[in-house]
Amino acid sequence: MAAGPIGMRSRAAVLALLLSAGCGGNGSSPPPPAASPSPGDGSCAAGPPVSGTPSLTTQRVVGGLDSPVDLQSPPGDRARLFVVEQPGRIRIIRNGAVAGTFLDIVGRVGSGGERGLLGLAFHPHYAENGRFFVNYTDRSGDTHISEFRAAPASSDTADPGSERQLLFVSQPFANHNGGGLAFGSDEKLYIALGDGGSGGDPFRNGQNLATPLGKILRIDVDSGSPFGVPADNPFVGTSGAFPAIWAFGLRNPWRISFDRAGGDLYIGDVGQNNFEEVDVGLFSRRGGENYGWNVTEGNHCFSPPAGCSTAGQTLPLVEYSHGDGCSVTGGYVYRGCRMPGYHGTYFYGDYCTSLVRSFRLDNGRAVDQRDWTSVLSRGVDALSSFGVDADGEVYILDHTGEVYKIVPAG
């Protein structure tokens, strides 16, 4: 899952986009995160709430998918789940069955290995505007962040011809493309990009503020052309910096998500040789974090292998060694209504071993760390992603084609 250039084609494309992109917003603080959604009548659409912290298991939702890598739902849409298939399709799941293909861009997507259609995010006002955003690599392996539309938003099919490219980034190697997209409570779009690939970050992109590679970006999709750069982005005033950068020092962030209640940004960042990590950008910090790569891998020196300085770094909240796995899969903080005793619990996993673990964030520390592999990973061969529905219930995706839901046991 001294810095060099990102490639002349990428630099020209990125600069052209930024020259035409206005500064979005007024730099004011975002609104506080909204509480977890629930039906208007106060009931729990996911089923009767279970008190305490019950034993957990998984419920198979659907199978037969083609390399699923993401699961999302539009705000307030409790009838449908949208599953991203790596080759280039988005499939609709309704009532426990595949109900059709929402979007098919297979002809534009270069898929295989760490390439493909990798991420999906619905606009916060999707019900009104039908806008959604995808992250994919093309047939040459380069990254596109694009907007599509469904009209009306309730339609089960989107128009492939509605694509509007927001960002193009040349990828120097085939791996480490990142792929995640997520809207924050500020209604800005956050984009996860890997360091460009190969091994060890040979161009030192992670620490280079001139390139979007190895970064979390933050853009305004409701202003500017093709997007706006928020005035309060942390590096807007830094000479030579790519202004859309929100945080840096990442190797291959595979799945990012926001806590719906706390607003904190959780990042699963895939390690190199020895360690996997989960990073957290606290809502109160307002961006600018340096997560360390390629100076550090997890909490340990990487380049140089000893005696490195961690000054100014935001160290991982959790790490684990390659004795337990080899490719972290970031997940979600549970904010559903079925199991309120687990509110604030962040579930994450590993692609290679399909481990599933969790922790809660308490005063900037990971507490109540638990291993759920024996009960939540049964039948899962390659844990490619987690997902969340409109009610905040959490799902597990198996790259071999299945979707499971985390539910109370018994």
N, C-alpha and C positions, 0 to 999 in steps of 0.2 A: 500497500500500500502507500589578497586584493581580488574583488569579485570581477568576474568576466562579463561580457555583454550577453544580452538575451537573444542576439541574432538581429541582423540589420532589418529583415522583413518585419519581425515583431516590433522592434523599436519604432520603425516608421509608422506602422499601423497603430500602435499604442499612442504615440505622440499626436497623430492626426486625430484620434478620437478625443484625446484630452484637450486639444486646442479648440475643438468644437463643443466640448462639454462645459456647461456653465457650473458655477458654484451653487449648489443646492442648499436650501434652508438658510436659517439665520444664525446658526451656531448655538441655539438655545438647547437646554437639556431636554432629552427625550421624555415623554410621559412615563409614569411608572408602569411596569408591566401589568397587564390585565390579569385578573384571576382566571383560574381554569374554567373553560366553557362548560355549560351544562344546559340541559333542556329548560325551556322557559317555565315549565311547571314544577321545577325543582327536583324532578325524578332523575334517576341515573339510567341513561339509555344503554349503558353497557351491562346492566343487570343489577340485581339487588346488592347494595353495598354490604361489605363484610367488615366487621369491626376488627380492631387490633391489627396484627401482622400475621395473617394466615400463611400456612404453607403454600407454595406456589407450584404451578405446573404450566404446561403449554397446551393450547388447543389448536389443532391444525385448521387453518382457514381455507387454503386452496393449494393445489399443486399444478404441475404441468407448465410452469412459466419458463421462459428462456433466459437464464442467467439474471435473475432479479438483483438489483443493486440499490434500490431506494423505494421507499413507500411514503406517500404523503396524502393529505386530504385538504381540500379548500376549507377555509374557516367557516364553521357552521354547517358544513355538508356532512350529515350523519348517514347518508344513504350509500356513499361510494368511497372506496379506497382506490388510489392511483399507484400502480406499481411500475417502476422504471425497469425495462429490460435492456441489458447492456448493448445488444446489437442495434438498438435504435427505435424501440417502441415503448409507448406508455399504455398499459393495460388497465381497464377498469374492473374492479372487483365489487360485486354487489350480491348481497345475501349468500356469501360463501362460494361464489362461482365467478369465473371470468365472464364478464358481460360484454366485452368488446374491446376494440383498439381505439384509444383516445387520440393518439398521435403516432404516425409512422414516418420516420425520417431515416430509415435504414440506408437509403441510397446516398445520404450525406455523411454517414457516420463510419469512421474507421474503428472497428471493434476487435478486441482480442487482447489478452494480457491485462494491462492496466488502462487500456484505451476503451472508448465506447461512449454511449449515452450514460452519463455518470451521476447527474443530479437534477433535481426538480424543486421548484418553490412556487407556490401560488401567491399572487398579490394579496395583501391584507384585505383588499376590497374586491376580491375576485367575483363575488356574487353580483356586483354592479358593473364591473368592467371586463370580465372574462380574460384577464391578462395572467399569463404564467411564464416562468423562466426556466431555461434548461442550460446545463453545462455539458458539452460534448466535444469529442475530438473528431476531426474530419479525416478524410481518406489519406491525408498527408501526415496525420498525427498531431495537428495543431489544435489548440483549444478555442472554442467559440462559446461565449455567453450570449444567449439569444432570447428574445421575447417572442412568444406566440400568443394567439388569441382564440378563444372559443366564443361563438356567438349563436345563441345566448350562452351564458355561463352554465346553464343547466344542461346544455347539450352534451351528449356522450361522445362527440367527435370534435376535434379542433382542426383548424385549417392549416395544413402544412405550408401553404403559400403565404401565410401571414407572418413568416419569420422576419424579425428585425434584429440585426446584430448590434449588440451593445459593446462587446469587447472581443478582440482577437489577440491571442498570445501564441507566438511561435514556440514550439516545444523542441529543444535541442536533442532530446533522447525519447525513447518510446515509453519510459516508465515515469512514475512520480508526477502524475497529472492532477492529483487532488481530485476535485469533482463536486464537493458539497456546495449547496446554496441554502441560505436561510434568511428570513426576514426577522429583524429585531423588533422590539416594542416601539422603536423610533420609526418604524416603517421604511427603513433603509435595507437594501439588499447586501448581504455579506457573502463573499465568494472565497472559497478555499482553493488555493493553488499550491502544488508541490514545487520542489526546487528545480525541476527540469530534468531530473533523472540521472542515469548512469549510476555510479556509486560514490558515496562520500562527498557529494556536491562539488564536483571538480571546478566549477566556475564560482564557487562560494556565493551562490545566489541568495542563500538563506539570510546572510548578513548584509546584503547589498540593497540599500534602499532605492536604487535607481531602477530596479526591475520588479515586476509584480510576482515573479516566481519565488516560491517559498514563503508566501504571505497569506494573510487574510485581508481581503479588500472590502471596502464599504462604499457603496455608491447610492445615489438617489435616482430611482427609475422614474420619478414623477416630475423631473425638471431637467433642463439641459438637453443637448442633442449630441450623441445618442444617450447620454446620461449626465447627471450632475455630480460634482464632487462636493460633498458636504463641507461647509466652511469650518466645522469643528473636527474634521479628521486630524489626527495628531501630527501628520507630517506635511500638511498643506504649506506651511511656511519654511520648510527645510529645503535649502538649495540642492537641486539635483535629485530630490526624492520623487518617486512616483506618488502623486498626491492622493490616490485612492487607497493607499495602504492604511490599514487599521492596526495590524500587528505583524511581526516578522520573526524570523528564526525558526521556520518550520521545514521539515523534510518532506513529508507526504501526508498532509492532514486528510484522513479518511473518515469522513462524517463529522460534521459540526452541528450543534443544536443549541438553542436557548432554553433556559429554564423559564417556563411560562409565568411563573410566579415571581422569581427573583431577578430575572433578566440577565443572569450570568451566562457567558458563552463557554460551552464545553467543546473541547477539541481532542479527538483521538489522533495522535501523530505517530505514524509508523516509523520504527527505528531502523538502524542500519545493521549492525552485526550482533548486538547484545541486549538492547533494552527497548521496550515499548513504553509509551507514556500517554497520560491523559493530562491535558493542560486546561486551566480554567481562567478565562478573562472575567474578572469580577465586574459587575455592572457599575460599581462605584469608581472603578479605575479609569473609565472612559478611553480605553485603547492605548496604543503605543507600546505594548508589551514586546519584549524580545525573549522568545522562548528558547533561544540558545543554539540551535543548529546552525552551522556544523562545528561550532566550538565545543558543544556538549551533545551527548546522546543520553537522554534521560538526565539523571543527576551526575553523570560521569564525563570526564574529559574525552573528547574525540579527536580534535585537531587544535592543539597538539594533544597527544595521548596522555600526557601528564603535565601538571603544573599550569593548567589553563586558568584564566580569570573568569569568574562568573559574575563580576560586578555588572549591575544593571540588568541582569537576567531575571525573568520570572520562571522559577523552577517548576517542574511538573508537580501536580498534586498527588499523582499516583504513577508508579512505574512497576514493571515486572520484567523479568529476564527471559531470555530465549529458551530457558528450561521449561517455561510454561506456555509459550506461544511464539509466534514470529511476525504477526501482523495485526496490530490492534484495530478493532472496529469500534469507532465511537458510537454512543447511543443517545439516550434521552433521560431527563429527569422525569420521574413519574408524577403526574399531576391529574390523574384520572379520578373518577368518582367511585369506581367499584371497590378499590382497596385504599381508603383514605389513610390507613396506618402507614402506608409506604410513601406518602407525600414527601417530596424532597430527596427520594432515593434515585441515584443515577445508575442506570444499567449500561454496561459496556461488554465487549467480548473480544474474540480473536478469530481471525479468518482461518488460520492454520490448524488450530486445535479445537475450535468452537467452544472455548471456555466462555462462561458468562459470570461476571462478577458485578458487584455494586458497592457504592459508598454513599454517604451523605456529606454535604459540605457544612461545616460548623466553624465559624470564625476563621475562614480561610484554610481549614484543615480537613482532610478526609477522615471521617469517623465511621464507625459501624460498617467496616469493610467485610463483605461476605462473598463466598463462592457458591454460585448456583448451578455450576456445570452439570451436576448429576441429575438435576430435576428440570432444568430449562434447556438443556442442549441435547436431550435424547432425540435421536433421529436427524439431527442437524449435522451435515457433513462439512460444510464450508460457510461459516457465519459471515455473510457479505455485508449485512447492514441491519440496523434497527429502523423501526418506523413508528409513527404515532398517528392516531386518528383524531377526529374533531373533538372527541371527549377527553383526550389525553391518555387513552389506553395505549400500551406499548406492544409492539410486534417485533418478531425476529424473522429475518430473511435468510434462507438457505440458498446459496448460489446454484445449487443443483435444481432449484425450481419450486421450492415450497415456501409458504408463509405461515407462521405460527403466531398466536396471540398469548401473551402472558396473562394468566387467570388464576384465581384462587383454586387450590386443590380441594377435592372433595365435594 
